Structure formats: structure tokens, C-alpha cells
Amino acid sequence: MARLATGSSRLRCNMEKSNTADKKSPDATASLDISTSITCTGCPMGCQVTVSRGPDGNWQFSGAQCPRGDRHARQEITNPVRPLTTLIPIRGSQTPLSVKTSEPVPKALLWDMITLIHRLDLACPIHIGDILAENLLGTGITLIATRNLK
């Protein structure tokens, strides 16, 4: 288990969310007037899904060649998320540590999460799979080491 500067083996990141994190995720559709096209990254087909508002105000999706395309487009319109991987400096090592989050991060919280992760003060040794921080920004997402550092 990684050793933190505080002497604890894990860091709980129940820190208060920043002002931008307190706001609801910005509506990705606020600027969507008539329609937009989303390239699906859910499978190798990369289909173009067209998203538009129907006459009744509900979302309409067309062009998905598989169920993943439809799910991806709905996710991008309602609550876009991104995987987060980064490198962080570690005390006692000249090599930065590669880390990842346990699940994709809401796009609206991405920069706040990166800022928080880069503020962590971690020390060697760290082992692949170590949980370095829990509940980042109150999301329930954990930070995981993806390599060993001695």
C-alpha cells in the first residue's frame, strides 16, 4: 500500500467540491439548436449518430448501427464522461507514477479532479493496483496506481 505524507495508508478525498463541481453538469445540449452529429466510440464501427429534438421536445437518435451507438449518443447528450489517466510526481522517485480513475469522470468535473490528483503528496513504495485516494470530489471514484515504484 502506498504511504502518504500524512502517515495514513489511504487518503479519503471527501474534500469540499470546488465551485465548478457544485454546479450541475452543464447541459451539453444548451447550444444544440436543430441537430448535431456524434461519432460513436463504443465499438470499432465508429458510426455517426445524429441527435435532434423532435417536435415534442424529446431527443431523437438516428444512425446508430448497434445498440452501443445509441447508448453512447444518449450518454454524450445527457451526462458526458471521460476516462482519466495521468502522471503524478512521487516523493522518493524520479519517475512519475501513472494513475487512472476507477471509472470515467463526469466531463464537468474533469479539470477539478486533475487538480486534486496533482495535489496529492505520495511517497514510495507504490504497487500496481494500490488505491491511492478514495471518493474523489465526493463522486465515489477511486484513484488507482497503474505501475510499481520502489
N, C-alpha and C positions, 0 to 999 in steps of 0.2 A: 504494500500500500504506500502511496506517495506520502512524503512528510511535508506538511505545510509549515510556514513560518510561525503560525500560532501554536504549533506543537500538536495539533489535532491531526488525526489521520484523514479526515474528510472535512470539506468546507461546505457548510449549508449556505446557499445563496438566497436566503429569504429576504434579501435587501429590498428596500422600497423601490418600486419601479420608478423610472425617470418620468418626466412629464410626457414624453412621447409614448412611453409604454402604457401610461394610464389611459390614453385616448383609445377609443375603439379603432380597430384596424381600418385604415382609410378605405372607403368604398372604391374598389378598383374600377367600378362601373360609373363613377360620377361623371367621367368625361366621355362615356360611351353614348353617342347620340343615336346613331342608327344601327350600325353593326360593326363588329371587329372580327379579325381572324386570329386564331390561336394555333400555333404549331404544337401538336401533342408530343410529349417526350416520354409517354408511358410505355411505348414499345418501339421497335425499330421501324415501323411503317411511317412514322412522322406525319400523320395526316393533318390536314388543315381543317380545323373546326371553326365554323362561322357561328358567332354568338350575336344574337339580336334580341330586341324587345318586341314581343308580339303586340297586337292591338289591345290586348287586355292588360299589358304591362308586365306579363310574365316572361321569363327568359326562354328563348328558343335556341336549340343547338342543332346544327346540321353539318354533315361532312365527316363525322367520326366513322372510321371503318371497323372499329371494335368497341366493346364496352369501356375499355380503358380510356379511349379518346374522349368519350362523353364525360366520364368521371374527372379526367384531367381538366377539361374545359370548365366544368362546374366548380372545381376547386379553385382554379385560377380566377374566376369571376367573383366567387363568394369569400374566399379566405386563402390567398396565395401563400405558400410556404416554400422554403428553400433549405436544402441540406447545408449544414455549416461545418466546414473543416478549416483549421487554421494552424499556424505555428506560434508557439509561445516560448519566451525565454525561461530557462530554468536555472536557479542558483546552483552552482557547482558543476555546470556543464557548458561547454562552448557550443554544443549542438542544440538548436531549438527543438522543442518537443512538438510532434504533430498530434493534434487532438481532433475529436469530432463530437457532435452532439448525438444524443441517443435517438433523436427523431428530428425531422425537419422543423425549422424555426419559422413562426409567422413572419412574413416579409416586413411587416411594420416594426417588428422588434429586432430585426437583424443587426443593425448598427449598434443598438444599445447592448445586445448580447455580446457582440465582438468587443466592445469597450470593456464590459465587465470581465470577460475572459482574459483580456490582456492586462487587467489589473491584479490578477491572481499572483500570489507570491509562493511559488512551489520550489521544492528542493529535491535533489536526487536522494535515494534511488526511486525510480518510477518504472513500473512494469506495464507491459501491454495489457489493456483491459482494466486498469485501475480506474475507479471512479474518482475524479479529481474535484468535482463540485456537483451538488445536487440542487434541484429546484431553481434553476437559473431564472431570474426575474419572476419568480412565482409561477412558472409555466409547468413545472413538473419535469422539465427536460434536464438530463444529466450530461456532464462533460466527461468524456472517456479518452484515456491515453491510447494512442494507436502505435506506439513503439516503446521499446525499453530504453531507459537511460540510467547509467550507473555512475 
